[in-house]
Amino acid sequence: MRLFLFLLSLGVLWGCAEPVTRADTNGGEGQARILTMGDSLLASHGISGRAVSDVLEAQLGEPVIDRSVLGARVIYKLPISGSAGLNIGQQFRPGDWDWIVLNGGGNDLWLGCGCSRCERKVEKLISEDGKSGAIPQMLARLRGTGAKVVYVGYLRSPGVPSPIDSCREVGDLLEGRIAAAAQADAGLYFVSLADLVPEGDRSFHGLDMIHPSAKASAAIAGRIARVIR
């Protein structure tokens, strides 16, 4: 339990730092056409150069600008830390983006309502018809730039003890609504990870059984790359 709390606090504190923008090979953010935004699903392994954005960049041969931050939420009202990246929508920076890859909502459910009795929280994130809520509002702003958007779902626990076991049902509800919204917009794609982790396989998660392992980050990047290609 102490290890789990330590890892959680580390992620939140790390998320409060200003995210570092990777300059592309031409020396500036303006040359990149792919932006990634979100939480630890995308941000993990950034220090070692094995984050989803790193692998995606290598697979596509295109520069990728990563703004994702550990601990980030879709609904986050504190202004200073929100502008530093803990508010996923505020991670966006103007650019000539062809593709914006993002995820989010997991921390809103896990940290916001403990993945229990989260119906009101889900409704605030995205309504049943997919037309209102913080996620549709964010997606509308991103799609309004002319970019295509890839929304990435979350890993599932592999049937072994994990602090996020209780999040499966409410996570399915949230992702089902996002997937339905994607079907109504030809420029919005939903990438599910629900089937990525084999039953009993711990290798797709880190030691905390919450965050993705480097192996998982590479697999996630592969699924995103297939959509972009």
N, C-alpha and C positions, 0 to 999 in steps of 0.2 A: 504493500500500500504506500509506503514512504517513497519507493522508487517511482510509482505511478504519479504521485502528487508532485514529485520533483520534476518529472518529465513534462507534466502539464504546465507547471509554473514556468519552466524553461521556454516552452512553446509560446506562452502568452507574453512573456517579457521580450522574447526575441521578436515577436510580432509587433511590438511597440516601436521598434527601430525603423527608420526610414529605409524602405526597400531599395536595394542597389539595382540600377538599371544597367544591363549588359550592353555595351557599345557593340555595334556590328562590325564586320570586317572592313567596311568602308569608312569607319570612324565616326558614326553618328546614328542616333536613334531614328532620324528621318529616313534612312535607307531601308530599314526593316519593314516588312509587310505583315508580320505575324506578331500578335501581342498575347501574352498569357496573364490571366488574373485569377485570384482565388485564394484558397487557404492551404493548409499543410499537405493536402493531396498533391498539389502541384509544386509547393515550395520545398518539400523534403529533399534532402541531398543536394541542395544548391551549392553548399560550401565545397563539396567534393566534386562538383561538376557533373553530377549524375541525376539531376532533377529531370522532371518530365520535359521541361523546355530545352535542356541540354541535349537529350536524346532526340527530341523532335527536330531540333536544329540539324543534328548530324544526319538523321534519316532523310530529311527533305533537302538538305544542302542549301537551306535558306536561313538567314539570321532571324532569331526569335528574341523578342524583348520580354523579359519576365518581370512582372510586378507583384506576383503572388506573395502572401505573407502568412506565416504560421499564426494560427489563432484567429484569423479574420472571419468576420460574419457578414451576412447580407444586411441585417438590421443592426446598426451600431451607431449610437447617437452622440458619443463623446467626440467633440470637434477636433482636438489636437491629435490624439492617437488615431482617430478615424481618418484624418487627412494623411497620416503617416502610413496608412495601409490597412488598418484593422477594419475599416469599412471597405468591402470589396468594390463597390461602385466607385469609390474615390481613388482606387488604384489606377483607373483609366487615365491615360495621357493622350492628347490629340496626336494624330499621326495619319499617314497614308496607309491605313491598315486594310489588307484584303481579308484577313481572318483574325478573329478574336476568340481565343480559347479560354474558357473560364469554368469554375465550379463554385459551389457555395451552398450553404444551408445547413450543413452538418453541425457546425458549431452553434448555430442558432437553436437547433433542436437539443443537442447534447448539453451544452452549457446553459441554454436559456430555459429549458423545461425538463431537463433530465431524461429526454426521450420517453416521457410518461405523461399522459393527459396533454398532449401537444396539439390537439385539434385547433385551438385558437391561434397558436403560433404558426402552424402550417397555413391556416387561412390568411394570416398576415403576410406570409411569404408568397403564397400563390393560391388564388381562389380555385374552386372546383372546376370552373369553366376556363381557367387559365388566363383570364383577361384582366384581373386586378391583383394587387399585392406588390410587395417590394421586388420580387424577381421579375415579373412582367414589366414593371416600370424600368428596371435596370436594362432588361433586354431591349426594350423599345428605344432607349437612348443609344445603346450600342448599335443596334440595327439601323438607327437613324443616321449613322455615320457612313452608311453604304457598305460596311463590312459584313461578311458572313460570320456567323457565330456558332461555335461548337461548345455545347454545355456538357460537362463531364459528370457522370454520377460517381458514387462512392463504392469502395471495396466492401464486401460483406465479410463478416467474421467466418472462419472456416470450420465452425462446429467444435471449436475448442474454447476454453475460457478466455473471454475478452471483455474489457470494460464497456465495449459498445454493443454487446449482445442484445441489449434491450432496445437498441435503435433500429433493428431490422424492420419492424412493422411500420413505424412512422416514416422511416426512410423510404420504404416502398411506396407509401402514399405520396410523399413529396415528389419522388422521381416519376411516378406515374403521371402526375399533373404536368410536370415539365416536359415529359415525352409527348404528351398529348398536345401541348402548345407547339412543340416542334413540328408536329404533323400538319399544323395549320399555317406554317410559315416556311416557304421553300428555301429561305436563307438561314434557317435555324436548324441545327442538327443536335440530337441528343445521343451521347455515347454512353451506353450502359456498361458498368463494370460488375453487374450482379452475378455474372457467370464466370468471372475471371479467376476466382480463387477456388481450387479444387477442395472438396471436403477433406478436412484433417490436415491440410497443407499449411504449415506455419511460415513458409518461406516467402510469402507475399506480404508479410507484415514485419514491422520492426519488433524489437524486444518488448515494447509496450503493448503490442497487439492492437494498436490503433492506427499508427501511421504506416504508409507504404514502405516496403523495403526497396532497395535499389533495383532489384529484380522486378518488382511491381511497377516502379516508375518507368522502366524501360518498356514493359508490356503495355502500360497505359499510353505511352507516347506512340507505340505502334498502332494502336487503335485510332488515335487522333490522326496520325499521318495518313492512314488509309482513307479517312474522310476527306482530308485536304487534297490528297492526290486526285 
